[in-house]
Amino acid sequence: MRRLAPLLAAVALVACGHGNELPKVPEGGFDPAVTVTFDGAPPLRAEVARTRDQRARGLMQRTSLAPDAGMVFLFPEQTTVGFWMKGTLVPLSIAYVDGDHVVSTAEMEPCRKDPCRDYPPSGPYTLAVEAPAGFFPSHGVVPGTRMTLTGTTSPPEPD
């Protein structure tokens, strides 16, 4: 039984979503949706962009976004790179998050041709959440607001 204990523990971790052995994402697709909750705001059902290509594509070319939908952008390490809206057709709110607290938020407007405005964070972050325009200000999400992410996804791929 002692020999089986480590194996059973490893199986339990993978089954609970704590391992790295998750199903592959279809080419060009995003990880399955997770639930993102900010204190004081309704939950968002968000697709997960964890690769460089997925983060670059984001919500481009979407013609609409449900009021409870969004996208989580996972980064392999802290970054201060801003977002832009080139090729994005709908206005969006963004929250830059480090750990489980909001660093800053911004309201972003669509941009169809260069030059496009950059929306920088106010400090380093490890993930960003995009939601329909006005979502964060209308629900009182400000720097310091706590965020929780529920669901499983693979860790971000190194750049």
C-alpha positions in Angstrom: 0.0 0.0 0.0 2.9 2.4 0.7 4.1 2.0 -2.9 0.6 2.9 -4.2 0.2 6.0 -2.1 2.4 8.3 -4.3 0.7 7.0 -7.4 -2.8 7.5 -5.9 -1.8 11.1 -4.9 -0.6 11.9 -8.4 -3.9 10.5 -9.9 -5.9 12.6 -7.5 -4.0 15.8 -8.4 -4.6 15.3 -12.1 -8.2 14.4 -11.6 -8.8 17.5 -9.5 -7.2 19.7 -12.2 -4.0 20.5 -10.3 -1.7 18.7 -12.7 -0.4 19.8 -16.1 -1.9 16.8 -18.0 -5.1 18.5 -19.5 -6.5 17.7 -22.9 -4.9 19.6 -25.8 -6.7 22.7 -27.0 -7.8 22.3 -30.7 -5.4 24.2 -33.0 -6.5 27.9 -33.1 -8.9 27.4 -30.2 -8.8 28.7 -26.6 -8.8 26.7 -23.4 -12.2 25.8 -22.0 -14.0 28.6 -20.2 -13.4 29.3 -16.5 -15.4 31.5 -14.1 -13.9 34.8 -13.0 -15.3 36.6 -10.0 -14.4 40.0 -8.7 -15.6 41.0 -5.3 -18.9 42.9 -5.7 -19.4 41.9 -9.4 -21.4 39.1 -11.0 -19.3 36.2 -12.3 -17.9 36.2 -15.8 -17.6 33.0 -18.0 -14.3 33.6 -19.7 -12.3 31.8 -22.4 -8.6 31.4 -21.5 -5.8 32.6 -23.7 -2.6 31.0 -22.5 -0.3 30.9 -25.5 1.4 33.9 -27.3 -0.8 33.4 -30.4 -4.0 33.1 -28.3 -3.1 36.3 -26.4 -2.4 38.1 -29.7 -5.7 37.1 -31.2 -7.8 37.7 -28.0 -11.3 38.9 -28.8 -10.5 40.2 -32.3 -13.2 40.0 -35.0 -15.9 39.2 -32.5 -19.1 41.1 -33.4 -20.7 40.8 -29.9 -19.9 39.7 -26.4 -22.5 38.4 -23.9 -22.9 40.6 -20.8 -21.4 37.8 -18.6 -18.7 36.7 -21.1 -15.0 37.6 -21.3 -11.5 36.4 -21.8 -8.6 35.7 -19.4 -5.1 36.2 -20.6 -2.5 34.2 -18.7 1.2 35.2 -18.8 4.2 33.0 -17.9 5.6 35.8 -15.7 4.9 39.3 -14.5 4.6 41.8 -17.4 3.8 45.5 -17.8 2.9 45.3 -21.5 -0.3 47.2 -22.4 -3.2 45.9 -24.5 -4.4 47.4 -27.7 -7.6 47.0 -29.7 -6.4 46.5 -33.3 -9.0 44.4 -35.2 -11.3 44.3 -32.2 -14.9 45.2 -33.1 -16.5 45.7 -29.7 -15.6 48.1 -26.9 -14.2 46.3 -23.8 -13.2 46.7 -20.2 -9.9 45.3 -19.0 -8.6 44.5 -15.5 -4.9 43.9 -15.0 -4.5 41.4 -12.1 -1.4 40.4 -10.1 -1.9 37.3 -8.0 -5.5 37.7 -6.9 -5.8 41.6 -6.8 -6.6 44.1 -9.5 -3.6 46.4 -10.4 -5.6 48.7 -12.7 -8.6 48.8 -15.1 -9.3 50.6 -18.4 -12.0 51.1 -20.9 -10.9 50.3 -24.4 -12.3 51.4 -27.7 -12.2 49.4 -31.0 -9.5 50.3 -33.5 -9.7 49.3 -37.1 -6.5 50.8 -38.5 -3.1 51.9 -37.2 -2.1 53.7 -35.2 -4.0 52.1 -32.3 -4.0 53.4 -28.8 -2.2 51.4 -26.1 -3.9 50.7 -22.8 -1.0 50.2 -20.3 -1.4 48.9 -16.7 -0.4 51.0 -13.7 2.0 48.2 -12.6 3.2 44.6 -13.2 0.5 42.0 -13.6 0.3 38.2 -14.3 -3.1 38.0 -16.0 -5.6 40.3 -17.6 -9.4 39.9 -17.9 -11.4 41.5 -20.7 -15.2 41.9 -20.3 -17.9 43.9 -22.0 -17.4 47.7 -22.0 -18.3 49.3 -18.7 -18.3 46.0 -16.7 -15.6 46.9 -14.2 -16.6 50.5 -13.4 -20.3 49.6 -13.2 -19.5 46.9 -10.6 -17.0 49.0 -8.5 -14.0 46.9 -9.6 -11.0 49.1 -8.8 -7.3 48.6 -8.0 -7.1 46.3 -4.9 -10.3 44.5 -5.7 -9.9 40.7 -5.1 -10.4 38.3 -8.0 -11.0 34.5 -8.0 -10.7 32.2 -10.9 -12.7 28.9 -10.8 -12.1 26.0 -13.2 -9.1 24.3 -14.6 -6.7 25.4 -17.4 -3.2 24.6 -18.4 -0.5 27.0 -17.2 0.6 29.7 -19.7 3.1 28.6 -22.2 6.5 30.4 -22.0 7.0 33.2 -24.6 
